[in-house]
Amino acid sequence: MSFKKPLLVEEKRQELEKLPFYVPAADSPEMKYLKERREALGGYFPQRPPKAVVFDDADLVAYDQQLRKADVTGVDAQDQAEFHAMMIWIAQSRGYDKAAGWASHKFKDKFGHWPPWGAVPKPMIPSAEIRAWVRSRDIAYAKRKAS
């Protein structure tokens, strides 16, 4: 409202404030256009489009609609320990100073929880599947940083 002050004289501003709110008739071309556009946009209360569920090839997991997260609780402790050992091998081969920390974060990314407290398994050469998973996470990280 403050932008009107320098442009209008006081009397004209008071006249404008007295004008009633204009609503075109329901069958007018303006209202028809507005209704067509609203329908094209998904209605008066459009829903957000669902987000894609991103997972790696060969990962069969249950998906929780409410949390929008994959549930990988069906993986046994031995598989998790092997995964952790492979992450430690990758971290050491990359020369990370805090290899155990990096490996723990990747473990949490994969399984949704931290590895057992104090677990530092002997490094294990990773499989091609695990290398591909780490590569996919590296690519996703690089894309997030670029945008």
C-alpha positions as a Markdown table, in Angstrom:
| # | Residue | x | y | z |
|---|---|---|---|---|
| 1 | Met | 0.0 | 0.0 | 0.0 |
| 2 | Ser | 2.9 | 2.3 | 0.6 |
| 3 | Phe | 3.8 | 2.4 | -3.1 |
| 4 | Lys | 0.5 | 4.2 | -3.8 |
| 5 | Lys | 1.4 | 7.3 | -1.8 |
| 6 | Pro | 3.8 | 8.9 | -4.2 |
| 7 | Leu | 1.7 | 8.0 | -7.2 |
| 8 | Leu | -1.8 | 9.0 | -6.2 |
| 9 | Val | -3.3 | 12.0 | -4.6 |
| 10 | Glu | -5.1 | 11.3 | -1.2 |
| 11 | Glu | -8.6 | 11.7 | -2.7 |
| 12 | Lys | -8.0 | 9.2 | -5.5 |
| 13 | Arg | -6.5 | 6.7 | -3.1 |
| 14 | Gln | -9.6 | 6.9 | -0.9 |
| 15 | Glu | -11.8 | 6.4 | -4.0 |
| 16 | Leu | -9.8 | 3.3 | -4.9 |
| 17 | Glu | -10.2 | 1.8 | -1.5 |
| 18 | Lys | -14.0 | 2.2 | -1.7 |
| 19 | Leu | -14.2 | 0.1 | -4.9 |
| 20 | Pro | -15.8 | -3.3 | -4.4 |
| 21 | Phe | -13.9 | -6.5 | -5.1 |
| 22 | Tyr | -14.6 | -7.6 | -8.7 |
| 23 | Val | -15.5 | -11.3 | -9.4 |
| 24 | Pro | -16.3 | -12.2 | -13.0 |
| 25 | Ala | -19.4 | -14.2 | -13.7 |
| 26 | Ala | -19.0 | -18.0 | -13.5 |
| 27 | Asp | -19.6 | -18.4 | -17.2 |
| 28 | Ser | -17.3 | -15.6 | -18.3 |
| 29 | Pro | -14.3 | -16.3 | -20.4 |
| 30 | Glu | -12.0 | -15.3 | -17.6 |
| 31 | Met | -13.5 | -17.8 | -15.1 |
| 32 | Lys | -13.5 | -20.5 | -17.8 |
| 33 | Tyr | -9.8 | -19.9 | -18.4 |
| 34 | Leu | -9.0 | -20.0 | -14.7 |
| 35 | Lys | -10.9 | -23.2 | -14.2 |
| 36 | Glu | -9.2 | -24.9 | -17.2 |
| 37 | Arg | -5.8 | -23.9 | -15.9 |
| 38 | Arg | -6.6 | -25.1 | -12.4 |
| 39 | Glu | -7.7 | -28.5 | -13.7 |
| 40 | Ala | -4.5 | -28.7 | -15.9 |
| 41 | Leu | -2.4 | -28.2 | -12.7 |
| 42 | Gly | -4.1 | -31.0 | -10.8 |
| 43 | Gly | -7.1 | -29.4 | -9.1 |
| 44 | Tyr | -7.6 | -26.8 | -6.4 |
| 45 | Phe | -5.5 | -28.7 | -3.9 |
| 46 | Pro | -2.8 | -30.4 | -6.0 |
| 47 | Gln | -0.7 | -33.2 | -4.4 |
| 48 | Arg | 3.1 | -33.2 | -4.6 |
| 49 | Pro | 4.3 | -35.8 | -7.1 |
| 50 | Pro | 5.8 | -38.9 | -5.4 |
| 51 | Lys | 9.6 | -39.0 | -5.1 |
| 52 | Ala | 11.4 | -41.8 | -6.8 |
| 53 | Val | 12.8 | -44.6 | -4.7 |
| 54 | Val | 16.5 | -44.9 | -5.3 |
| 55 | Phe | 18.2 | -48.2 | -4.7 |
| 56 | Asp | 21.0 | -50.2 | -6.2 |
| 57 | Asp | 20.6 | -53.1 | -8.6 |
| 58 | Ala | 20.1 | -56.5 | -6.9 |
| 59 | Asp | 18.9 | -54.9 | -3.7 |
| 60 | Leu | 15.5 | -56.4 | -2.9 |
| 61 | Val | 14.1 | -54.4 | 0.0 |
| 62 | Ala | 10.8 | -53.5 | 1.6 |
| 63 | Tyr | 9.8 | -49.9 | 1.2 |
| 64 | Asp | 8.1 | -48.0 | 4.0 |
| 65 | Gln | 5.6 | -45.5 | 2.5 |
| 66 | Gln | 5.3 | -43.4 | 5.6 |
| 67 | Leu | 9.1 | -43.0 | 6.3 |
| 68 | Arg | 10.0 | -43.0 | 2.6 |
| 69 | Lys | 12.9 | -45.3 | 3.4 |
| 70 | Ala | 14.0 | -48.8 | 2.4 |
| 71 | Asp | 14.0 | -51.4 | 5.1 |
| 72 | Val | 17.0 | -53.7 | 5.0 |
| 73 | Thr | 16.6 | -55.4 | 8.3 |
| 74 | Gly | 16.6 | -58.8 | 6.6 |
| 75 | Val | 20.4 | -58.8 | 6.2 |
| 76 | Asp | 22.2 | -61.0 | 8.7 |
| 77 | Ala | 25.0 | -59.9 | 11.0 |
| 78 | Gln | 27.6 | -61.8 | 9.0 |
| 79 | Asp | 26.8 | -59.9 | 5.8 |
| 80 | Gln | 26.9 | -56.6 | 7.6 |
| 81 | Ala | 30.3 | -57.5 | 9.1 |
| 82 | Glu | 31.6 | -58.4 | 5.7 |
| 83 | Phe | 30.3 | -55.1 | 4.2 |
| 84 | His | 31.9 | -53.2 | 7.0 |
| 85 | Ala | 35.2 | -55.0 | 6.4 |
| 86 | Met | 35.0 | -54.2 | 2.7 |
| 87 | Met | 34.4 | -50.5 | 3.5 |
| 88 | Ile | 37.4 | -50.4 | 5.7 |
| 89 | Trp | 39.5 | -51.9 | 2.9 |
| 90 | Ile | 38.2 | -49.2 | 0.4 |
| 91 | Ala | 38.9 | -46.4 | 2.9 |
| 92 | Gln | 42.4 | -47.6 | 3.6 |
| 93 | Ser | 43.2 | -48.0 | -0.1 |
| 94 | Arg | 42.0 | -44.5 | -0.7 |
| 95 | Gly | 44.3 | -43.3 | 2.0 |
| 96 | Tyr | 41.6 | -41.8 | 4.3 |
| 97 | Asp | 43.1 | -40.7 | 7.7 |
| 98 | Lys | 40.0 | -41.9 | 9.5 |
| 99 | Ala | 39.2 | -45.0 | 7.6 |
| 100 | Ala | 37.0 | -46.5 | 10.4 |
| 101 | Gly | 34.9 | -43.4 | 10.5 |
| 102 | Trp | 34.3 | -43.3 | 6.8 |
| 103 | Ala | 33.5 | -47.0 | 6.8 |
| 104 | Ser | 31.0 | -46.5 | 9.6 |
| 105 | His | 29.2 | -43.7 | 7.8 |
| 106 | Lys | 28.9 | -45.9 | 4.7 |
| 107 | Phe | 27.6 | -48.7 | 6.9 |
| 108 | Lys | 24.9 | -46.4 | 8.2 |
| 109 | Asp | 24.0 | -45.2 | 4.7 |
| 110 | Lys | 23.5 | -48.9 | 3.7 |
| 111 | Phe | 21.8 | -50.3 | 6.7 |
| 112 | Gly | 20.3 | -47.3 | 8.5 |
| 113 | His | 22.1 | -47.9 | 11.8 |
| 114 | Trp | 25.7 | -47.7 | 13.0 |
| 115 | Pro | 27.9 | -50.8 | 13.1 |
| 116 | Pro | 28.3 | -52.5 | 16.5 |
| 117 | Trp | 30.3 | -50.3 | 18.9 |
| 118 | Gly | 34.0 | -50.9 | 18.8 |
| 119 | Ala | 33.7 | -53.2 | 15.7 |
| 120 | Val | 36.9 | -52.9 | 13.6 |
| 121 | Pro | 36.9 | -55.9 | 11.3 |
| 122 | Lys | 39.9 | -57.0 | 9.4 |
| 123 | Pro | 39.9 | -55.3 | 6.0 |
| 124 | Met | 38.5 | -57.5 | 3.2 |
| 125 | Ile | 38.8 | -57.0 | -0.6 |
| 126 | Pro | 35.5 | -55.7 | -1.8 |
| 127 | Ser | 33.3 | -57.5 | -4.4 |
| 128 | Ala | 32.4 | -55.9 | -7.7 |
| 129 | Glu | 28.9 | -55.3 | -6.3 |
| 130 | Ile | 30.2 | -53.4 | -3.3 |
| 131 | Arg | 32.6 | -51.4 | -5.5 |
| 132 | Ala | 29.7 | -50.4 | -7.7 |
| 133 | Trp | 27.6 | -49.4 | -4.7 |
| 134 | Val | 30.4 | -47.2 | -3.4 |
| 135 | Arg | 30.9 | -45.7 | -6.8 |
| 136 | Ser | 27.1 | -44.9 | -7.0 |
| 137 | Arg | 27.3 | -43.1 | -3.6 |
| 138 | Asp | 30.4 | -41.2 | -4.8 |
| 139 | Ile | 28.6 | -40.0 | -7.9 |
| 140 | Ala | 25.5 | -39.0 | -5.9 |
| 141 | Tyr | 27.7 | -37.0 | -3.5 |
| 142 | Ala | 29.5 | -35.3 | -6.4 |
| 143 | Lys | 26.1 | -34.3 | -7.9 |
| 144 | Arg | 24.8 | -32.9 | -4.6 |
| 145 | Lys | 28.0 | -30.8 | -4.3 |
| 146 | Ala | 27.7 | -29.6 | -7.9 |
| 147 | Ser | 24.2 | -28.3 | -7.5 |
